[in-house]
Every structure is written in C-alpha cells, then in structure tokens.
Amino acid sequence: MDIVLSLCDTLFLDRTYAALLPAHRPSAADAVNQLANQTIPAHSPRIPVSVKAHAYASAIQLDQLVGIAPGKYADLSLLTRDDPIREFFSLFLITWFFGCLLYFISSTLSYIFVFDKDTFKHPKFLKDQIRQEIWVSLKAHPVMSLLTAPFFLLEVRGYTLLFDDASTYGNLYFYLQFPIFIIFTDAVIYLIHRGLHHPAIYRHLHKAHHKWIMPSPFASHAFHPVDGWAQSLPYHIFPLILPLWKFAYVGLFVFVNIWTVMIHDGEYISNSPIINGAACHTMHHLYFNYNYGQFTTLWDRLGGSYRPPNLELFYKETKMGKAEVERQVKEMEHMVQQVEGDDSFRQYADEPKKLK
C-alpha cells in the first residue's frame, strides 16, 4: 500500500495538501543552506528525514517501481509525506474511495452480465432490495475504511513482512505465497464468520447482512461495518506474520473484494465440492448455520458445517421451480424462527407493509 499511497501523492494528494496546508517558503539563503546540509537516501521511502529528502526518497522508489517521477508539489505542504497523520488520513480516503469504486464497478458488472434476474421472482426477495443493499453498503464503507486504515499505516511505516523484490524469498515461496494466503485467510474467516453467528453477537452485528435471504451482487458489502471489517482482518493479519509481495498485497485486496461479489451473484455455474461458490453461499443465506467459509469448503467440512447446494439450483428449469422454492421457503422460515425469533425486519416484495 505504500506504493499506492506514493502514487496517489504524486498524482493528486501532494497538490491537495500543498493547497490546503502550504509550507513556509524559505528565503533564498535558507534554501541554499538546506540543500548544502541535506542528504537524499535512496532506500526506504518513509523514514523520518527532512521534508525534501523524504519526498524525494519516496519518489525515487516510486520512480523505480512504476516509472512515475515526483511533481513540483512533493515538498510544498506543512504535512510532509512521512507525517503519520497525513498518511493515516490519506490511506483512509484512498481506501474509502477505491473501495466504493471497486464495489460499484464489480457489483454493477456482475448485476448486468451474471446475476440471474429470475431471483426477483423468489418470494423471499425483498421490496426495494437492490436500493437497500446499496444504501447499507454506502453507509458501511467509510467506517470500514476508517477501521482498515491503521493496518495500511502499519504496512506503509514498515511494520509488516511485505517485500518489494519478487526474488527476495526465492521462486518457490513466491508461488507458494498465494495458496498459503488463501488457506490462511479461509481458515481465519471461517472462525470469525462462525463466531459472528453466536447468538450474543449475531443480533448486534451479523444480522444486518442476513437480511438478504436471496442476495444480489450489491449485497456483497451490505454489512454492519464492524462485521465487514472483522471478516477482512485475515487479509491484514497475514503480512504481519508471513512475507507477502507488495504487488500481491494490492492484487489480493482487489481479488478478495471481487470474490465477495461473485459469491453473492446468484449464478450457480459450478457445483464444486471444493470451491465455496455462489451456490454454497446461497445455502448460507437461506439456512444460516452452514457454509461459513469464504473460498473453499475445507473448513466447513472439518467443522461439520458444510451443506452441499441443492442440485435443483444448477438446472434452469428447476432452479426457480415451485417445488424447490417452496422447500426453500419452508426450511428458511423455520431457521429464521430458530436464529432470529421473528421475521419482522424484512418486508418482502409480494406482501403489504408490516405494521410496527
């Protein structure tokens, strides 16, 4: 994320901070003395050195990695690039903006090209559900970004095991880091997700996401913000304990968000016993206490919570058939009574507004 931050600094944040909090402009004599006394290190981009030295040290690494040199605004703000307050606030804004952008692009593309619109016919699809999902997501994103920014700040300030050079740990580990990441995050998300279903926690945090019995891609980030943040923790914990290539760190952040959209897209393409796809996750939304995993079914199988998707879901002629839908509704309503006690906070599209 230090690369992303440096890139954003060079492209637009340097100019913004220079305009909002301009630095004191030294006299010509001061400038000569400063240039005579400073040195410009060419290694870690965010070590506490002088304003110009730090700006150029950061830019040197950015120029080496992505070929973009610093602009004239790199050292014109009172808040220098290595100021932790500036870094935290910048990371918060970057996470919020690009998180929302990624959410809307991936969810919209999935909705247009993948999502099965027959889902609208399901009796448990809510009235104005798409609008509600987007609204809940929009409210959650700034809080999730605020809670996530400290982890990105740790990475930027060098407290993680992220590395620049792909050859640092050898070719074998370079390729192994990806399956290790998937296995690790899948295991920890399973534990966190299952914990969120504990009765003492569920009604305060996770219930908001289970409002969507038949989710659309826009439900992918429609969480209570603490719930969404908690399930993202394994991604941030991983580089604190195991090495990870910096570009993989950014790429996996994008992948995790897109995968979250994919398991809510309602298109049951693959009936895999290993991959926790949309069909498996639909079982979770319908029946609550099954399929807590994120990427695979491994931990659900080991934990005794795996439920294979109904075979009818994989055939268009039976997916929304009367018999299958009635079976889903009957068991789902029974599970709602067990888990939530009542169904009063959902308003379905085919029923009048509930009295409060």
N, C-alpha and C positions, 0 to 999 in steps of 0.2 A: 504493500500500500504506500510505501514511501515513494515509489516510482510514480504512482498515480497522483499523489499529493504534489510532487515536484513538477509533474506535467501540468497539473491544474494551476499551480503557482505561476509557471512560465506563461501559460496561455491566457489566464484572466485574473487569478487571485492577486498576483503582485500589483497589478494596476488598480484593483479594487481597494486593497489595503493602503496603497500609496495615496489614493484619493480621499479615503476616509480618515486615515491617521498618518499624515505625511511626516516624514522625518525632518529633524532640524538640518537645514542646509549649511554645511561648514564653509568658512571663508576659504579663499584660495590657499592661504598659508596652512590652514588646518588640513586641507585636503592633501597638500604636499607632504606634511609631516605624517599623516596617516598612511599614505602609500609607502613612505620610506620605512615605516616601522612594522607593517603587517606582512604576514606570510600567508600563502594560499595553499592549504593542504589539498591533496588530490585523492584522499581516501574517503572515509565515512562521511556521508553528505550532511549529517545533522549533529555535529559536535559543537560545543559552545565556544565559538571563536568570535572575532569581530564581525560586524554587520556585513561588510563587503566580502570578507574571507569566507564566511559561512554561505552567503548567497552564491558565490562562485564555486565553492566546493560542492554544493548541492547540484549546481548546474553542470559541473564537469561530469559527474556520474550520469546525470540525465542525458547529457550530450553523447556520452559513450554508449549508453544503452539504447536510446531511441532516436538519436541524431537531432535533437532539438536544443539549440543554444539558448541561454538566458536572454531576456529582454532588458530594456533600459530601466524598467521599474523594479528590478530584483532587489534593490537595496534602498528604496525610497520611502519606506514606511517605518514608523516607530516600532511596530511589531515585526521583528525580523523573522526570517523563515524558520529559525530554530527556537522561537519563542513557544513554550508548551501551550500557552493559552491560545495563541493563533493556530497552532497545529490542531489542537482539540476542536476548536470551533470550525476550522476548515474541514476536518475529517467528518464532523457531524453534518455539515452542509453537503459535502460530496456524497456521503452515504445516503442521506435523505433524498437528494436529487436523483442520483443514478439508481438508487433502489426503486424509487417510484417509476422512473423511466423504464427500467428493465421489467418491472411488474406490468406496466401498461402495454409495452410492446409485445412481450411474450404471451400475456393473457389474451390480448386482442387477436394476435395471430392464431393462437390456439382456438379461440372462440369462433373465428371466421372459418378456419380451414380444418379443424379437427373435431371440435365439440359437437356431439350428437344433439341436434335441435329437438329430437323426439323426447329428450329429457323434460322439456317444458310440459309434456302431457302427463308426466308422472304425478299422481295425486299428492305426493309429499314435496313437490317443488313449490316454493313459497311465492306469495304475491309480491311482485316487485323485487324478486330475489337478486337479480343482477345489480340493480341500483344499490340495494342494501350491502351486498358483498363489497362493491367498490367503495362505498362510504365508510364501512368498517375498516377496510384496508387503508384508506387515506388517513383516517384518524390514528391508526396504529403506527404508520411509517415514521413519523417524527419521533415518537417515544422510543421505538425500536432502534432508530438511528442514534439517538442520544445515549442509549444503553450500550450500543455497539462501539461507539467512538473510542471509549477507553482502551479497548482491545487493539484497535488500529493504532492508537497512540503508542502503546507498548511496542508494537512492531516498528513503527517509524523511529522510535528512540532506541532501538537496538536490543530490546529485551526478549526477543524470540530467536528461534533457530532457523529463521528464513535465510536463504543464501542466494547470491547473485549468479555465480558461475555454475552452469549445469554440471560441470565435471567435478565439483568440489568433493562429493562423496562417491564418485565413481559411477560408471554406467549402470551397474546392477541396481544400486539404490535409486538412481534417477528414475528408472522404470518401475521399481517396486513401491516408490512413494505413493503412487496413485491407488493401487489396490489396498495398500495399508491404510491410506486415508479413508477409503470407502468402508473398509471393515471396522475401523476405529469409530468413525462418526456414526455409522449404522448402529453399532452396539450401544454407544452412549445415548443417541437419540431414542433408541428403544427404551432404555431405562428411564430417561426423562419423560418421554411420552406416556409410558405406563404409569409413572408416578403422578402425572397430571390427571390421571383418571381415578386417583384416590378420592373418595367422597369428600374429604376435608379440603381438597384443593380444587377438584373438578368444578364445583359450582361457582367458585370465585374467578377462575382463570380459563379453563379449557371449554367450559360450556358454551362460550360465545362462538367458538369455531364449530361446534357440533349443532349449531342452529341450522346449518346447511345439511339436510339429510341427503339430498341429491345435489351435490355441489357442481358449480361451473368452474372454468379456469380462474374466474375472478375471485373465487373463494380461497385460492391458494395462499393469500396473505391476509385473509379476513380473520384475524386473531385478536384476542386481548393482547396488547403489546408485550406484556411480560411473558405471556405464553409463547409468542412468536420468537422473542429474544432467547428464552430458555432453550428452545429447540434448536437455536443456531449456535449455542455455546460450544458444542464439539468441534465445529469448524474453527473457532478461535482458540480453543484449548490445544488442538493438535500441534500447531507450530511452537507452542510453549514447551512441549516435551519431545517432539521429534522434528528433525530437519525437513524443510519443505522449500522447494524452489519458488522464488518470489513471483515469477510469472504464473506458476501453477496455482499459487495462492489466490491471485486475481481471477484466473480462469475458473478455478473451482468455486469461487464465490458466485460467478455467473452461472455455472453449471448447477449448483445447489438450488438457486432461485428458479431456474428453468425447470428442473426436475420437480420442484414443488408444484409448479403449474401443470406439468404433464400428468401427475397422479390425481389431479382434480379435473381432467378434461373429459371424463365420461365416455371415452372411446376405448373399448376393450379389445385391443388388437392382439395382444399376446397373452396366452394362457400359460404362463411360465411358472413352474414350481419353485423357481429360484428368485426371479425378479419381482419385487413388490411394485407392480404397476398399478394403473388406474382401477382395474377390476378388484384387486386386493384392497385398495384403499377405499373403494366404494363399500366393500363389506364392513370396513371400519366405521364409515359414516352411517351406514344403515343399522348396524348391530352393536356399535360402541366398543365392546370389550374384546375385539380381535384385531390382529394385523397392525400392531403399533410400529413396525419397522418403517424405515424411510426408503432404503434402496433394495434390500433383499428380504427374503422370508426366513433367513437363517435364525435370527434371534427369537422370532415368534415360534418357530419350531422347537427350539431349545427351551423356551419359556412356557410352552404349552398354550400359546395364544393364537396359533395360526389357524385360519379358517379359509379353505380354498374357495375361490369365487364360484357362484352358481354357474353351471355350464350353460344355462339358458342365456346368460349375458353375452356370450360370444357368437350368437346367431341372431341376425337382424329380425328374423321372423318371430323369435321368442323373447328377445331382449325386453321389449315393452308389451309382451303378450299379457292378456288378462290374468291368466293363472299365475304367472311369475310375479306380476305387480301385486296381486292380492296376497301372495305368500310373503312378499317383502313387507307389505304394509302391516300385516297381522303380527309378524315377529318384531318388526320395528316398534310398533305401538306397545307391545309387551315389554321390550327393552327400555323404552322411554319411561314406563311406569317404574321399572326397577332402578334405573340410573338417576332419573330426574324427578320422579314423583308425579309430574303432570306435563302437559304439552302446551301450556297456556302462553308461552312467549313466542310461539310460532303462529303465523297466520298464513294458511295455505291459499293458493290461488283460486281454488274451487269452493271456498266456504266464506260465509259472511264474517265481518269483523268481530273478533271476540270481545265480549264485554269485560271491562276491567273491574 
